């Protein structure tokens, strides 16, 4: 087969292009249980003020449903209605308070946000390394690496990540989710703003090991008060959640899985498909070298002729 200079460049470009889009992922950072940080939410203390929800939006510069400053004093006083617009977590709502009402006398609030799973399905399937486990245990996010594939939105057992469209024309999008206020953690100024803003201590953050002990003690105290349906969620689920929850009833009452886990297909993506992609990239590189030597030989033969 004869290959001239133009053909060589064309073939090399094609081979390189096939390797550019081969997925890769960052290795998951493992942290010891003592080093892990976390959040504890106690629904028995929550008064539904939505201070956490508003704080999250303000700190992360997310769109507000209604700006308090633009409302009348009467409207501003009724924060429950003012911030009752979101129905689910989304690219613009990373922390959400919902009212869980099972009867006229049995109701309480629940806070929804990223669970920061130890065995995070979103991290497992992320092909670009945009989602990764920080050494302190929470699920961090590098927006600059996100390619908008949406795999995280499909595999998270809690339906947390969402895609935010950057361009309707091009279809370009970026993932969005709670990051544990990683910018505050990285700079050393504090932790999740939602927890630091909660006026009643329903949301607190700190060492996960210490929060776990406090949560267990709180559950026992509530049970001694006759609240038999109270339970702790997050101690073991998905490898141990970074977001512990004291709740009433069963996980299904809140739309949470009883035994969340990373789907087998996600494991296959990480353990089989991505390594195959790496092999494909290596093969593409060898192909470029092969085309190079073939081209050199053909070019020399052309010059001789």
Long-range contacts (C-beta under 8 A, 24 or more apart in sequence): 1-294, 1-298, 2-298, 2-301, 2-302, 3-291, 3-294, 3-295, 3-298, 4-295, 4-298, 4-299, 4-302, 5-295, 5-299, 7-295, 8-291, 8-292, 8-295, 8-299, 11-291, 12-288, 12-291, 12-292, 15-284, 15-285, 15-287, 15-288, 15-291, 16-284, 16-288, 18-280, 18-284, 19-280, 19-281, 19-284, 19-285, 22-277, 22-278, 22-280, 22-281, 22-284, 23-127, 23-128, 23-273, 23-274, 23-277, 24-127, 24-128, 24-129, 24-274, 24-277, 24-278, 25-123, 25-124, 25-126, 25-127, 25-128, 25-129, 25-270, 25-274, 26-129, 26-132, 28-123, 28-132, 28-133, 29-132, 29-133, 29-134, 29-135, 30-133, 31-133, 31-134, 31-135, 31-136, 31-137, 33-208, 33-209, 33-240, 34-207, 34-209, 35-135, 35-136, 35-137, 36-118, 36-136, 36-137, 36-207, 36-208, 36-209, 36-240, 36-242, 37-136, 37-137, 37-138, 37-180, 37-185, 37-191, 37-205, 37-206, 37-207, 37-208, 37-242, 38-116, 38-137, 38-138, 38-205, 38-206, 38-207, 38-208, 38-211, 38-212, 38-241, 38-242, 38-243, 38-244, 39-113, 39-116, 39-180, 39-192, 39-194, 39-195, 39-203, 39-204, 39-205, 39-211, 39-242, 39-243, 39-244, 40-203, 40-204, 40-205, 40-211, 40-214, 40-215, 40-244, 40-245, 40-246, 41-111, 41-202, 41-203, 41-243, 41-244, 41-245, 41-246, 42-201, 42-202, 42-203, 42-215, 42-218, 42-246, 43-100, 43-108, 43-109, 43-110, 43-111, 43-202, 43-245, 43-246, 43-247, 43-248, 44-108, 44-218, 44-222, 44-227, 44-230, 44-246, 44-248, 45-200, 45-201, 45-202, 46-97, 46-108, 46-109, 46-110, 46-111, 46-200, 46-202, 47-109, 47-200, 47-202, 48-80, 48-97, 48-99, 48-109, 49-79, 49-199, 49-200, 50-79, 50-80, 50-83, 50-97, 51-197, 51-198, 51-199, 52-95, 52-97, 52-111, 52-194, 52-195, 52-197, 52-198, 52-203, 53-83, 53-86, 53-93, 53-95, 53-96, 53-97, 53-194, 54-79, 54-83, 54-197, 55-95, 55-193, 55-194, 55-196, 55-197, 56-94, 56-95, 56-113, 56-178, 56-193, 56-194, 57-92, 57-93, 57-94, 57-95, 58-193, 59-181, 59-184, 59-193, 60-94, 60-181, 62-92, 62-93, 62-94, 63-92, 88-159, 89-113, 89-159, 89-160, 89-162, 90-162, 90-176, 91-162, 91-163, 91-164, 91-176, 92-164, 92-176, 94-176, 94-177, 94-178, 95-178, 95-194, 100-248, 100-249, 100-253, 100-254, 102-249, 102-253, 108-248, 110-245, 110-247, 110-254, 111-194, 111-202, 111-203, 111-245, 112-254, 113-160, 113-178, 113-194, 113-243, 114-139, 114-158, 114-160, 114-177, 114-178, 114-179, 114-180, 114-243, 115-158, 115-160, 115-234, 115-237, 115-238, 115-241, 115-242, 115-243, 116-178, 116-180, 116-241, 116-242, 116-243, 117-237, 117-238, 117-239, 117-240, 117-241, 117-242, 117-260, 118-238, 118-239, 118-240, 118-241, 118-242, 119-238, 119-239, 119-261, 119-262, 120-238, 120-262, 121-152, 121-155, 121-156, 121-157, 121-238, 121-261, 121-262, 121-263, 121-266, 122-151, 122-152, 122-155, 122-156, 122-160, 122-161, 122-177, 124-155, 124-262, 124-266, 124-267, 124-269, 124-270, 125-151, 125-152, 125-154, 125-155, 125-266, 125-269, 125-270, 126-151, 126-152, 127-151, 127-274, 130-175, 131-161, 131-175, 134-180, 134-182, 134-185, 136-185, 137-208, 137-242, 138-179, 138-180, 138-182, 138-185, 138-242, 139-177, 139-179, 139-180, 139-242, 140-179, 140-180, 140-182, 141-175, 141-177, 141-179, 141-182, 143-174, 143-175, 146-174, 146-175, 148-172, 148-173, 148-174, 148-175, 150-175, 151-269, 152-177, 155-262, 155-263, 155-266, 157-238, 157-257, 157-260, 157-261, 158-256, 158-257, 158-260, 180-242, 208-240, 208-242, 208-244, 211-244, 212-244, 215-244, 215-246, 218-246, 219-246, 222-246, 238-262
